[in-house]
Amino acid sequence: MAFRVNLPPVTRALLAATIALSLLYNIARWRLLQADLDPTTGNEEPAPRRVVPYLALVPAQCIWYPWTFLSATLVEQNIFTLLLQGGTLFFGGKYLERAWGTKGFIYVVLIASAIPYILAAPTYILWAAITGSPDRALTPLNGGITLQAAFLVAFKQLVPEHTVSIYKGMIKMRVKHFPAVFLAVNTLSGLILGTDTALILAWYGLITTWTYLRFYKRQPDLSSTSPDGGGLRGDASETFAFATFFPDVMQAPIAAFCNQIFVLLCNLKICIPFSDEDIATGNEHAAARGEAGLPSFSRQARGARGMSKREEAERRRALALKALDERLNAASSRAGPQQTTTGTPSVAQGPELLGQTDYQPDA
């Protein structure tokens, strides 16, 4: 009973759906295998045909089962991936649903579930056409790896400097490094062990979620005392640029490549360039989130499921005032040296900024 009470409603529903659909999927696969091994059939079906196209997404058949673009995320093939996905939903979903609210959490889950699979289906169909191997188009795509990538991106945005200790402190890692490790493990696994579905879905899931959080998702305006305000669109902070997901030695070439993609998207009116004010505001919000830290919801009392709206507004106001005070102090400390070195350009105006933020084309 305590397990259900401690979980927000959407997270609880996702856990239940994952367990139920995974169980149904494996029962259906087992029945297909038994039918294939039946001696009365005379021969055994090839392995790729032992799929359940109405639960997992099969690229060659997805047009007949369009709901699989969502249901595939909730289907796991074995107990190990089911336990991993269950832990991801239990801990990650519990925090993010309360941090973003139910509606915001649902949007992220839907985007991180559907869009990566929508991109993966034509990828496998094109792969089958190029290689002349029709079995590629019959590869079942399923698993919550796209949600795992989405949650790691979200935690990098919210609490990048939080340190996670594993094995009683023997292994320590900051949250901002987890996405890079996640991509490296799935990429190497795909290239060496042949788990290409995990490789493709991990990259699509991470890029999709980052794009939504970076440019489109509304976030609270910490400078506003109204908890019901519209908030800010996207996150222009330097610490959330795509290049910062990778080690320092790789950030410069990745930033240069991403800037060219961003220019193209801006020219196509898909993205809107960030202004200097957007970047400054994003940096202030990132600093405020870092000061707030990672709350522990498990220690909340049963009758108090978070702060009231008034307390939340006061907390946001205090964080915004602190960030503004730090910014003013930094500006005043730079005023003296700038008066004597007026010929030296500001770092924020030079091309070095491209390594941390997206390119801003001229109007």
N, C-alpha and C positions, 0 to 999 in steps of 0.2 A: 504494500500500500504506500509506503514511504517512497518507493521508486517512482510511482506515478505522480505523487503529489509534488515531488521535487523537480519535475520536468515541465517546461512550458508546453502548451497544447500542440503547436505545430511540430516541435521536436518529438513529442510523444507519438504523434500520428506517423511521422516519418520512420521512427523506430519500428512501430507495429507493422507498417506497410512493408518495410524491408524484410522483416522476419517472415511475414506471410507470403509475399511474392517469391522470396528465395526458396521457401519450402515448396510451394507449388511448382516452381520451375524445375527443381531437382527431382520431384516426384514424376513430373512429365518426362524428363530426360531418362529417368530410370525405366519407365514404362516403354519408351521408344527403344532403349537398349535391349530390354527383354524381348520385345517383338522382333528386333533384328537378329537376335541369337536363337530364336525359335527354330528348331530343326525342320519344321514343316514349310518354312519359307524358302529353304534351299540355298540361300546365300546371305551374306551379311552386308548391310548397307554401309557405305563409306561414312567415316566419322563426321565430316562436315554437315551431313544431312540429319544428324541427331540434334536438331535444334528445335526450339519452341518459339516460332516467329511471332506469336501473339503476346509474348512476355519480353523476350530479348529482341534487340533490333537486328534484323538481318538485312543488309543493304539492298540486296536484290529483291526483297519482298516487302520492304517497309512501306511501300505505297499502299499496300492492302491493310496494313496495321499501323496507322499513323500515331496511335496512342503510345507506341513503343518508344517514341522519342522522349517520353517522360518516364514510362514504367521501367525502361532498361536501367535507369540509374538506381532503382531500388531492388535489383535482382543480383544476387551473388551466387557464384557457382560452387563454393565450398565453405566449410566451417571456418577456415582461417580468414578468408576475406570478409566473411560475415561478421566475425568478431572484431576485425579491424574497423569495418564500417560502423558497427554498433558503437564502438568506443568513440569514433569520430563524431557521430551524431549526439551521443550522450554528453560528452564534455564540450565539444565545439558548438553544437546546436544550442545547448543550454545557455552558454554565455552570449552567443551572437543574437539569439532571439530576444534576450532581455536587453542587450545593448542597442539593437536597432529597432526593436518593437516587432510585433507580429507581422504587420504589413511589409515593412522593409525586409524582414527575414524571408518572407514568402517570395518576394520579387527576386532576391538573390538566388534562392534555391531553384526557382523556375528557370532563370536565365542560365545558371550554371549546369542545370540538368538538360535542358532542351537544345541550346545552341551548339554545344560541343558535339552532340550526337547528330544534329543536322549537318554539321560540317564533316563529321567522320563518315557518314553514309556515302556521299559522292566521292570522298577520298578513296574508299575501298572499291567503289565501282570503277573509278578511273584507273586505279592500281590494277584491277583485273583486266581492263581493256588494254593497258600498256604491256603488261607481262603475258597476256594471252592465257591467264589462269582463271577460269570462271569460278573456281572454289573460293577465291578471295572475296568475291561478291556475296558468298554464302557464309562468311565469317560472322558468328554471333557477337554482337557488341553489347556488353552489359557491365554493370558494376558502378559503385559509387566513387570511383577514382576522381571523377570531375568535381564532386562535392568536396572531396578531400583537398584537391587543389584550391577550390574556392575558399574553404575555411582558412587555409594557410595564407592566402593572399589577404583575407580580411584581418587576420591576426597581425600580419606585418603592417597593415595600415593602422590598426588600433593600438597595439602594444609592441612596437618593433624592438625595444630595448629590454623587454622582460626576459629574464633568464630562466630556462627550464632545466631542472636537475633530474638526472636519470641514474638509477642504481645508487641511491643514497649519496648523491653528489659526485660520484665518480666521473660522470659525463655531464658537462654543462654546455648549453648552447643557447644563444639568443634567438628569440622568435624570428627576427629578420633573416636569419640564415636558413630556416627550415624550407622555404620554397626552393632555393637553389639545390639543397640536398635532395628534396623530393624529385625535382626534375632530373638530377644526375642519376639517381637510383633507377628511375623508370626508363631513362634513355639508355643507360648501360644494359639494363635488363632486356629492353627491346632489341638492342643490337646483338647482344651475346646469347641470350636465352630464347629469343624469338617471340617475346611477349609484346608484339607490335601494337596490340590494342591498348595496352596500358601506356605505352609511349605516346601514341597519338592522342588518346583521351586526356592524359595528364597535361600535355602542352595546350591543347584546345581549351581545357577547363581553366587553366591558369590565365591564358591570354584573354579569354572571354570575361572572366570575373574582374581582372585588372582593368580592362577597358570600361566596364560598367562602373566600377567604383571610381575610376580616375576622372571620367568625363560626364557621367550621367546621374549617378545616385545622389540623392539629397542627403545632406548631413546637417546636424544641428549647428546653428550659429552661436558659438560660445559667447559672443558679445551681446547677445539679445537675452533679456530677462523673461521673454515670453516663451514658455515651453511648447506652445502650439504654433510657433512661427514657421515660415516656409523653409528656412534654413538656406544652406549654400548648395550649389550644384557642383558635384565633382570634388576632387581633391588635387589642388595644384601644388601641393607641398613638394619640396625638392627631395625629401626622403622617400617619396612614393613614386618617383620616376621609374620607368621600367628597367633602366640600366642598373638601378640599385638592388635589383633582385639577384645580381650576379657578383662574383668576387671583384675586388677593386681592379685587378689587372685586366679584366674583360670589359669594364664599364665604358671606357672611351670608344672602342669600335662599335659596341652595341648601341651606345647613345647616338653615334653618328648615323648608323643605319636606321634607328627608330625615328630620328629627326626627319629623314627623307620620307619615311612612311607617313609621318605626321603632317608634313607639308602637303603630301598628296591628298590625305583625308581632309585637310582644311580647304584645299582647292576644290574638292568635291562637295564641300559644305556638309560633310559628315561630322566633323569636329570643329569646335570653336577655339581659336588660339587663346592661351592664357595671357592676361595682362600682368604688369608688374604688381598691381594691387592684388590680383588673384593669387599670385605666388606668395606675396608677403602674408596675406590672410591665411593661406594654406599652411605656411610655415608656423604661424602663431597657433593655429589649431593643432598641428602636429606636436608642438611643444607642450600645449595644454593637455593633450591626451597622454603624453609621456609623464607629465606631472601627476595625472590622475592614477596611473598605474592600472594593474589588473585586479578588479574586485573579485572577492571570493563569495559567490552566491550560496555556497553550501553552508556558510556560517550564519546566514540570515535566519531569523526566527520565523516560526510558522505564520505568525500573524503580521509579519512585516516583510513583504516581498519587494523590497527596494524602497528608494526614497520617494516621497510624495512629490507632486509637481512643483510645489513651492521650494522644497529643499533642492530639487534638481536645478531649478532656475537660479537659486542662490549659489550653487556650486559652479554652474557655468559662468555666472557673473564674476565670481572670485577668480576663476582660472583665466578668464579673458582680461581682467584687470592686471593680473600678475604678468601675463604675456605682453600686454601693452606697456607696462612699466619697464620690463626688460628691454623691449624694443626702443623705447625712448631713451633709456640709459645708454644703450649701445650707440644710438644715433648721436647723442650729445658727446660721447667719448670720441667719436670719429670726427666731430666738427672741427676740433682744434687742428689735427694733422691735415685735414683736407684744405684748410685755409692756406697752409704753407706749401702744399703739394698739389696745387690746382691742375698741374699739367699731367698728373698720373690718372689714367682712366680707372673707373670703378670696376671691380671684378665682376659685379652683377651685370655690367653692360658688355662684357667681352664674350668671346666665343666659348670660354671655359664653362659658361653656364650650361652649355648643351649637354655636358656630362651628367648633370643632375636634374634638369627639367626639359620639357619638350620644347621644340623649336617654335618660335613665334614669328611667322612671316609678316613682312611689311604690309600695311593696309593698302 
